[in-house]
Amino acid sequence: MDAIYNIFKAYDVRGKVGTELTADVANKIGKAFADWLPGNGPIAVGRDMRLDSGEIADAVIQGLLAQGRSVVDIGQVTSDMIYYAVGSLGLAGGAMITASHNPGEYNGIKLCREKALPVGLESGLDQIRDHVLANTFKPAAKTPGTISKKDIVEGWIDHVLTFVDTAKLTPLRLVVDAGNGMAGAIFPELEPYVPWEITELYFELDGTFPNHQANPLKFETLHDLIEVIKRDKLDGGIAFDGDGDRAFLIDETGVVLTGGTMTAMLADYFLGLYPGSNIIYEIRNSRTVPRLVEKAGGKGIMVKAGHAYMKQAMLKYDAPFGGESSGHFFFRDNWYADSGLIAAVVGIYVATLSGLKLSELRQRYTYFVATPEVNFEVEDKDGAITRLARQYQQFDINMLDGITVTIDENTWFNARPSNTEPVMRLNAEAKSKSELDALVAKVSGIIEGNRPR
């Protein structure tokens, strides 16, 4: 029972296949989701390329059909395409079978309701979980739902291109690393419409991730992409995660434009289009973002990390754009949902309009030195947060999501339990690398239960 309970995370379902997330559990989630969703409209189901995603998808579909819900099967897609399917087709909701960047032994289910609205523990996933655990569902429908298949790729690419003026795109030489994930199937569909010469890296779909973990937030996974940039003297690169809803840009020198840098850059662009707008950012994101937003005449609004929280805030404040440090970027004109492909295309477009190299843009939108996210396996996460609060009690402390300590206007850190993995995550910024290194060393010691350094 605990194993099933624990797969319901803050904003999706995620667990090890066979021991935590089984076909039987997936079938029950399908039934509970069908019962919980308002109305009786059809539901989109998509899946990634993991070895067991087909089996999990079939189980969810059978659960939906049993409760009388019709299903639109959109096949193998990136996660951002489920939101497009639900929004553009006016469906009651959607289920995407994916574990994003997690290793191959994991799988998961991302759920959304009408207009691609998020379904997290604070917005319905808790109710779905409780019905799955109690094995309580509405009586099976007298007439099961029907299933239809729909190819949405062409419509999706058309939608992505509405975010830019393709006539203003200029020829570029780029390498794209799909990490053997779903972007490898979808990005080639974009290529005929953009004047970019693309070197495709690891575009073969393979749920075992034979080349590297499909998680560009771990910069060590970008080694091969950076080597290609330098070897072939390219203009830059794009790296996607396993389910294609996150993307990072890498400049022509092989340096990553972090989630903070990209959030600031894209926020500046959208504030140019929509002056005075609200911009949403999550608590781990670079403090470059609120400073840039304020300078550009907008209003920055901080929320908890996680796509459910981001989407809710995007909708509440009618924000044209929002960004996470993890590489999730959200767009009002995409049903307030995130998309790796839209972020990548708009990011390259912004560079084109500026006439600057990606490295020059990176420098323009980077005010601080940030540490790559550090993960800790900690048994007592609450205890670690308590130790940090005690050690830094004289500073400004924010407990919105984990603990955020602001030491001065240039120095801060956030430590929070992951919503998707059994770890604690540390993000920090300072004005210089030496200051940052000292801060990270001290905070790391406290998290690990050592004496403050």
Summary of the structure (lengths in Angstrom):
residues: 453
radius of gyration: 21.5
end to end distance: 41.4
largest distance: 67.7
contacts: 1700
relative contact order: 0.10
helix: 39%
strand: 23%
